């Protein structure tokens, strides 16, 4: 993984000391909250319902064991012993004391981490496919390009005060695990005539106005990558609305101008920008790519006869875990291991300090000291020898993280909701838990079913992209929940549609159960929930739920 150079480290350490001074001035009363707020937000520090919350950047979701151990230390030392992994491949701490945050940031800086640009109207954390560099069929590894973008966007003077926040995602596969079409810019690595380049999508997003990003460039040569990103940002910075926060995202600009006119503006800007020497030299791209070279894989490994638990008496849990959580690796004898952060009764995306330390130990011992965070609030060990799967499973079982539910009904995505967030209208966590509990007995029968819960219209729980989405709203001071069906954040991206009137906390769980009952009755052989919904349409589900 990429290691900071002296300039990176100096910038982060200087920012810590700058913020230490700002906090001291706030605590002394020299700064009031109105003047302190923009300063703390530039360092990822929010004031939530009960305490300060810090959002820590995890670029393209990649961590070392050393970094994860530090995150565990921070949870134990500064929080309440746990932390929350988010749908942006970041991590959040929800119970912080303001006076301790400079020391926390200094601890982060000691392992090449920070919270810069995790808030505010700037380019946020760059996200990417969690299987990058490990999955077969990849056109190219997107991580070097994500790192290049991170360096280009950090403290970019022109894009520090955009009309609104800006999110970018990358993938190197046709199968989209990074939800690139629900981002402000989505880059997909492709080849055309042997040349490496990108398909470019722009103007996607969720929130108040969900939009699937349109394709604006079928093939962008890789050597023009940064200048094209710069051109898109310049057009947005120039023409994006600043008079209305609800219409300030680039998706609104693309829709108001029309895709054709927006693309023409970007192409014209790019024709100028590409002459300015912004694009990285091939030597620099190669230097960065070197940090993401394959680890020293063993060759000639054979697949263990009992890799799936077949024939191992009393080991059914391991067999189910391998079938559900383990994905094929590009190198024979290796596997990609998904770690569920959705145990029965748990809070989606939460991990205790002890669990993080255990996972760090497993990554160090079995996955070349590397792990990934997914936008579905789970973790990944990307390079595990298949003969080590049993040991990894046992290590996870000991800390309560051996759940075999990847992409099943209990693998629910949920934002923190009204339990923490000042923007939320309703609680998300208890709804996610109740739905998971209700569907757990038949999750294997239901198969792939992506359920996503948000506590407000901002959609941090990605409810618009859920096969089943749940949105919490405020109805005259009472928490109410809307049911949405038919969304997808994958390569077949689609926006879930509201089925009808909302429900109480109990009612929404019963409504989800009715939807899944109907699916099991009407599905065809081999048909996923999303396939059945698209074939049948909303009408039979609406009839089943509302009568």
C-alpha positions in Angstrom: 0.0 0.0 0.0 1.1 3.6 -0.5 3.4 5.1 2.2 3.5 8.8 2.9 6.6 10.7 1.8 8.1 13.4 3.9 5.8 16.0 2.3 2.7 14.1 3.1 3.7 13.5 6.7 4.8 17.1 7.2 1.4 18.4 5.9 -0.6 16.1 8.2 1.5 16.9 11.2 1.3 20.6 10.6 -2.5 20.3 10.3 -2.7 18.6 13.7 -0.8 21.4 15.4 -2.9 24.0 13.6 -6.0 22.3 14.9 -4.5 22.0 18.4 -4.3 25.8 18.5 -7.8 26.2 17.2 -9.2 23.8 19.9 -7.3 25.7 22.6 -8.8 29.0 21.4 -12.3 27.4 21.4 -12.0 26.0 24.9 -10.7 29.4 26.2 -13.7 31.2 24.6 -11.5 33.1 22.2 -13.4 31.4 19.4 -17.2 31.0 19.5 -18.9 28.0 17.9 -19.9 29.9 14.8 -16.2 30.7 14.0 -15.0 27.3 15.2 -17.4 25.2 13.2 -15.8 25.7 9.8 -12.4 25.0 11.3 -13.4 21.7 13.0 -15.3 20.5 9.9 -12.1 20.9 7.8 -10.7 18.3 10.2 -13.6 15.9 10.0 -15.0 16.8 13.4 -18.8 17.1 13.7 -21.0 18.0 16.7 -23.7 15.3 16.9 -26.6 14.8 19.2 -24.6 13.6 22.2 -21.0 14.3 21.6 -18.4 15.2 19.0 -18.0 12.7 16.1 -14.8 12.3 14.0 -14.8 10.8 10.6 -11.4 9.4 9.6 -10.4 8.9 6.0 -9.4 5.5 4.7 -8.3 6.1 1.2 -9.9 3.6 -1.2 -10.7 1.6 1.9 -7.2 0.2 2.4 -5.6 -0.4 5.8 -2.5 -2.0 7.2 -2.5 -4.0 10.5 -0.6 -1.3 12.2 -3.2 1.3 11.2 -6.1 -0.9 12.3 -4.4 -1.4 15.7 -4.2 2.3 16.0 -7.9 2.7 15.2 -8.6 0.1 17.9 -6.4 2.1 20.3 -8.3 5.3 19.5 -11.6 3.5 20.1 -10.4 2.4 23.5 -8.6 5.6 24.6 -10.9 8.3 23.2 -14.2 6.7 22.6 -16.3 4.0 24.3 -14.4 1.0 23.0 -15.8 0.7 19.5 -16.0 2.5 16.2 -18.3 2.6 13.1 -17.3 1.7 9.5 -19.2 3.8 7.0 -20.6 3.5 3.5 -17.8 5.7 2.3 -15.1 3.2 3.4 -14.3 5.5 6.3 -14.5 5.0 10.1 -16.3 7.2 12.6 -15.9 7.7 16.4 -19.1 9.0 18.0 -18.3 9.8 21.6 -15.3 12.2 21.7 -14.3 15.0 24.0 -13.2 18.1 22.2 -10.2 18.7 24.3 -8.8 15.3 23.4 -9.2 15.5 19.6 -5.8 17.1 18.9 -4.1 14.2 20.6 -6.3 11.7 18.7 -5.3 13.3 15.4 -1.7 13.2 16.4 -2.1 9.5 17.1 -3.6 9.1 13.6 -0.8 11.0 12.0 1.7 8.6 13.6 0.4 5.8 11.3 -0.1 8.0 8.2 -3.8 8.7 8.7 -5.9 11.8 9.1 -9.5 13.2 8.9 -8.8 16.0 6.4 -11.4 16.4 3.7 -13.9 14.1 5.3 -16.3 17.0 5.6 -17.1 20.2 3.9 -17.6 21.2 0.3 -14.5 19.6 -1.1 -13.4 16.4 -2.8 -14.0 13.7 -0.1 -12.3 10.3 0.4 -11.7 8.5 -2.8 -13.4 5.1 -2.8 -12.7 1.9 -4.8 -13.5 -1.7 -5.4 -12.7 -3.6 -2.2 -11.4 -6.6 -4.3 -8.9 -4.4 -6.3 -5.7 -6.2 -7.2 -7.1 -9.6 -6.0 -10.0 -10.5 -8.2 -9.7 -12.3 -11.5 -10.9 -10.5 -14.6 -9.8 -7.1 -13.6 -8.8 -4.8 -16.5 -6.3 -3.1 -14.2 -5.9 -2.3 -10.5 -7.8 0.9 -9.8 -5.8 1.6 -6.5 -2.8 3.4 -8.1 -5.3 5.7 -10.0 -7.2 6.3 -6.8 -4.0 7.2 -5.0 -3.0 9.6 -7.8 -6.4 11.2 -7.5 -6.0 11.5 -3.7 -2.7 13.3 -4.1 -4.1 15.6 -6.7 -7.2 16.5 -4.7 -5.6 16.9 -1.3 -5.6 20.7 -0.4 -6.4 21.5 -4.0 -6.7 25.3 -3.8 -9.3 25.6 -6.6 -11.6 22.9 -5.2 -11.6 23.6 -1.5 -14.8 25.6 -1.6 -17.0 23.8 -4.1 -20.7 24.4 -4.3 -21.2 21.2 -2.4 -19.3 18.0 -1.4 -17.9 15.9 -4.1 -17.4 12.1 -4.2 -15.4 10.0 -6.6 -15.2 6.2 -7.0 -13.2 3.8 -9.2 -13.4 0.2 -10.3 -11.3 -2.0 -12.6 -14.0 -4.5 -13.4 -17.3 -4.8 -15.3 -18.9 -6.0 -12.1 -19.3 -2.8 -10.0 -18.7 -3.3 -6.3 -18.0 0.4 -5.8 -21.4 1.9 -6.8 -19.6 4.2 -9.3 -22.8 5.4 -10.9 -24.1 6.8 -7.6 -21.0 9.1 -7.3 -20.3 12.6 -8.6 -17.7 11.0 -10.8 -17.3 7.3 -11.5 -14.2 6.0 -13.3 -14.2 2.5 -14.8 -10.9 1.1 -16.2 -11.3 -0.3 -19.7 -9.1 -1.2 -22.7 -9.8 -0.1 -26.2 -7.5 -1.3 -29.0 -5.1 -2.5 -26.3 -4.8 1.0 -24.8 -5.7 1.5 -21.1 -8.3 4.2 -20.3 -11.5 5.0 -18.5 -15.2 5.1 -19.0 -16.3 8.2 -17.2 -19.7 8.7 -15.5 -20.7 12.1 -13.9 -23.6 13.5 -12.0 -24.8 10.5 -10.0 -25.8 10.5 -6.3 -28.4 9.6 -3.8 -29.9 12.0 -1.2 -32.9 14.2 -1.9 -32.7 13.7 -5.6 -31.3 10.3 -6.5 -29.8 10.0 -10.0 -27.9 7.3 -11.8 -24.8 9.0 -13.3 -24.9 9.1 -17.1 -21.9 8.1 -19.3 -20.1 11.3 -20.5 -17.0 9.8 -22.0 -16.9 6.3 -23.5 -13.1 6.1 -23.5 -10.7 8.5 -21.8 -7.0 7.7 -22.4 -5.3 6.9 -19.0 -2.7 9.6 -19.6 -5.4 12.3 -19.7 -7.0 11.1 -16.4 -6.2 14.0 -14.1 -6.8 16.7 -16.6 -10.2 15.3 -17.4 -11.1 15.2 -13.6 -9.9 18.7 -13.4 -12.1 19.8 -16.3 -15.2 18.2 -14.7 -14.5 20.0 -11.4 -13.8 23.3 -13.1 -17.1 23.2 -15.0 -18.9 22.2 -11.7 -17.2 24.9 -9.7 -18.0 27.5 -12.3 -21.7 26.6 -13.0 -22.8 24.7 -10.0 -25.5 26.5 -7.9 -24.4 28.1 -4.6 -27.8 29.8 -3.9 -29.6 26.6 -2.8 -28.0 23.8 -0.8 -30.6 21.4 -2.1 -29.6 22.1 -5.8 -25.9 22.4 -5.3 -24.7 18.9 -6.2 -23.2 18.3 -9.7 -26.1 15.9 -10.4 -28.4 18.8 -10.5 -26.1 20.7 -12.8 -25.9 17.8 -15.2 -29.7 17.4 -15.3 -30.4 21.1 -15.7 -27.9 21.6 -18.5 -28.6 18.2 -20.1 -26.0 15.5 -20.5 -25.0 16.7 -24.0 -24.4 20.3 -23.0 -22.6 19.4 -19.8 -20.4 17.0 -21.7 -19.6 19.7 -24.3 -18.6 22.1 -21.6 -16.3 19.5 -20.0 -14.7 18.6 -23.3 -14.1 22.2 -24.1 -12.5 22.8 -20.7 -10.5 19.6 -21.1 -9.1 20.8 -24.4 -7.6 23.7 -22.5 -6.6 22.0 -19.2 -4.7 19.2 -21.0 -2.2 21.8 -22.2 -1.3 22.9 -18.7 0.8 19.9 -17.7 -1.6 18.6 -15.0 -1.5 15.0 -16.0 1.0 12.8 -14.2 4.1 11.7 -16.2 4.2 7.9 -16.9 7.2 7.6 -14.5 5.1 9.0 -11.6 2.2 6.7 -12.4 4.6 3.8 -12.5 6.1 4.9 -9.2 2.8 5.0 -7.5 1.7 1.6 -9.0 4.8 0.1 -7.5 3.3 0.5 -4.1 0.4 -1.7 -5.2 2.4 -4.5 -6.8 1.3 -8.1 -5.9 2.6 -9.4 -2.6 5.0 -12.4 -2.8 2.4 -15.1 -3.5 3.3 -18.7 -3.2 3.2 -20.6 -6.5 2.0 -24.1 -7.1 -0.5 -24.2 -4.3 -3.1 -26.8 -4.4 -6.7 -26.5 -3.2 -7.3 -28.4 0.1 -9.8 -31.2 -0.3 -11.8 -29.9 2.7 -11.6 -26.2 1.7 -15.4 -26.0 1.8 -15.8 -28.1 4.9 -17.0 -31.2 2.9 -16.5 -34.4 4.8 -15.5 -32.6 8.1 -17.7 -33.9 10.8 -19.5 -31.2 12.8 -18.0 -28.4 10.8 -21.1 -27.1 9.0 -20.6 -23.5 10.2 -17.2 -23.4 8.5 -18.6 -24.9 5.3 -21.4 -22.3 5.2 -18.9 -19.5 6.0 -16.6 -20.6 3.1 -19.5 -20.7 0.6 -20.9 -17.3 1.6 -17.9 -15.2 2.7 -15.0 -16.5 0.5 -14.6 -15.4 -3.1 -12.2 -16.7 -5.8 -8.8 -15.1 -6.0 -6.8 -14.4 -9.2 -4.0 -16.6 -7.9 -4.6 -20.3 -7.5 -4.5 -21.5 -3.9 -5.6 -18.1 -2.6 -9.0 -16.6 -1.6 -10.6 -13.3 -0.8 -12.2 -13.4 2.7 -15.1 -11.1 3.5 -15.6 -10.4 7.2 -19.1 -9.6 8.2 -19.6 -6.7 10.6 -23.3 -7.7 10.9 -23.4 -10.3 13.6 -26.8 -11.3 15.1 -27.8 -8.5 17.5 -25.0 -6.2 16.4 -25.0 -2.7 15.0 -24.2 -2.7 11.3 -20.7 -1.6 10.6 -19.6 -1.4 14.3 -16.5 -3.1 15.6 -15.0 -3.2 19.1 -11.4 -2.4 19.8 -10.9 -6.1 20.6 -12.4 -7.2 17.3 -10.3 -4.7 15.4 -7.1 -5.9 17.1 -8.1 -9.5 16.3 -8.7 -8.7 12.6 -5.4 -6.8 12.5 -3.6 -9.9 13.8 -5.3 -12.1 11.2 -4.4 -9.7 8.4 -0.8 -9.6 9.6 -0.5 -13.3 9.8 -2.6 -14.5 6.8 -3.2 -11.6 4.3 0.2 -9.9 3.8 -0.6 -7.3 6.5 -3.4 -5.8 4.5 -7.2 -5.4 4.7 -9.9 -3.4 3.1 -13.1 -1.6 4.2 -16.2 -2.0 1.9 -18.9 0.5 1.2 -21.3 -2.2 2.5 -19.8 -1.7 6.0 -17.8 -5.0 6.0 -14.1 -5.8 5.9 -12.0 -7.9 3.5 -8.8 -9.9 3.8 -7.8 -9.9 0.2 -5.0 -12.4 -0.1 -5.5 -15.5 2.1 -4.1 -18.9 1.3 -7.0 -21.4 1.1 -5.2 -23.7 3.4 -5.4 -21.0 6.1 -9.2 -20.4 5.8 -10.0 -22.7 8.7 -7.5 -20.7 11.0 -9.0 -17.4 9.8 -12.5 -18.6 10.4 -11.6 -19.8 13.9 -9.9 -16.4 14.7 -13.1 -14.6 13.6 -15.4 -17.0 15.5 -13.6 -16.3 18.8 -14.4 -12.5 18.5 -18.0 -13.1 17.2 -17.4 -12.1 13.6 -17.8 -15.5 11.8 -21.3 -14.7 10.5 -21.9 -16.2 7.0 -24.3 -13.6 5.6 -22.5 -11.6 2.8 -25.2 -10.1 0.5 -28.0 -11.9 2.4 -31.0 -10.5 4.2 -29.1 -10.0 7.5 -26.2 -8.1 5.8 -28.1 -4.9 6.3 -26.5 -1.5 5.6 -27.6 1.2 8.0 -26.5 4.7 8.8 -26.2 5.8 12.5 -29.6 7.5 12.3 -31.4 9.3 15.1 -29.4 7.5 17.8 -26.4 9.8 16.9 -27.0 12.1 13.9 -28.4 15.6 14.2 -29.7 15.4 10.6 -31.7 12.2 11.1 -35.5 12.1 11.3 -35.7 8.5 12.6 -33.7 5.7 14.0 -32.0 3.3 11.6 -30.1 0.9 13.8 -33.1 -0.7 15.6 -34.9 -1.1 12.3 -32.0 -2.8 10.7 -31.7 -5.1 13.7 -35.4 -5.9 13.7 -35.5 -6.6 10.0 -32.5 -8.9 10.2 -33.9 -10.8 13.2 -37.2 -11.3 11.3 -35.6 -12.6 8.1 -32.7 -14.6 9.7 -34.5 -18.0 9.8 -34.9 -18.0 6.1 -32.1 -15.9 4.7 -30.5 -18.9 2.9 -33.8 -19.5 1.1 -34.1 -15.8 0.2 -30.7 -15.7 -1.3 -29.1 -12.4 -2.4 -31.1 -9.6 -0.9 -29.5 -6.2 -0.2 -31.5 -4.3 2.4 -30.4 -0.7 3.1 -31.7 1.7 5.8 -31.4 5.5 6.1 -32.6 7.7 8.9 -33.1 10.7 6.6 -33.3 11.9 3.1 -29.5 12.3 2.9 -29.3 8.6 2.3 -26.1 7.7 4.1 -27.6 4.2 4.3 -27.9 4.0 0.5 -31.6 3.2 0.7 -32.1 4.3 -2.9 -29.7 1.5 -4.0 -31.3 -1.3 -2.0 -33.2 -4.2 -3.4 -35.3 -3.3 -0.4 -34.7 0.2 0.9 -36.1 1.8 4.1 -36.2 5.5 4.7 -36.9 7.1 8.0 -39.0 10.3 8.0 -40.7 12.5 10.5 -44.4 12.6 10.3 -45.7 15.2 12.7 -43.1 14.4 15.3 -43.5 10.6 15.0 -40.9 8.3 13.4 -42.3 6.8 10.1 -40.7 4.5 7.6 -41.1 4.4 3.8 -40.6 1.2 1.9 -38.7 1.3 -1.4 -38.1 -1.6 -3.8 -36.0 -2.3 -6.9 -32.8 -0.4 -6.3 -29.2 -1.5 -7.2 -25.8 0.0 -6.7 -24.1 -2.5 -9.0 -23.4 -2.4 -12.8 -27.2 -2.7 -13.3 -27.7 0.5 -11.3 -31.2 1.5 -10.6 -33.1 3.7 -8.1 -35.5 2.0 -5.7 -39.1 3.4 -5.8 -41.4 4.1 -2.9 -44.1 1.5 -2.7 -46.7 3.5 -0.9 -47.5 5.2 2.5 -45.1 4.8 5.3 -45.2 2.6 8.4 -44.5 2.6 12.1 -41.4 0.8 13.5 -43.3 -2.4 13.8 -45.2 -2.0 10.6 -42.1 -1.6 8.4 -40.7 -4.9 9.6 -44.0 -6.6 8.8 -44.1 -5.0 5.4 -40.6 -6.3 4.6 -41.7 -9.7 5.6 -44.8 -9.6 3.3 -42.6 -8.5 0.4 -40.2 -11.4 0.9 -43.1 -13.8 1.4 -44.5 -12.8 -2.0 -41.0 -13.1 -3.6 -40.6 -16.7 -2.4 -44.1 -17.6 -3.8 -43.6 -16.0 -7.2 -39.9 -16.3 -8.0 -38.7 -18.5 -10.9 -35.9 -21.0 -10.5 -32.6 -19.2 -10.1 -34.2 -15.8 -9.9 -32.9 -13.3 -7.3 -35.2 -10.9 -5.5 -34.2 -8.0 -7.8 -34.8 -10.1 -10.9 -38.3 -11.1 -9.7 -39.2 -7.5 -8.8 -38.1 -6.3 -12.3 -40.1 -9.0 -14.0 -43.2 -8.6 -11.9 -43.2 -4.8 -11.3 -44.4 -3.1 -8.1 -48.1 -3.9 -8.4 -48.2 -7.4 -6.8 -45.9 -6.3 -4.0 -48.0 -3.3 -3.3 -51.1 -5.5 -3.2 -49.3 -7.9 -0.8 -48.3 -5.1 1.5 -51.3 -2.8 1.5 -54.1 -5.1 0.4 
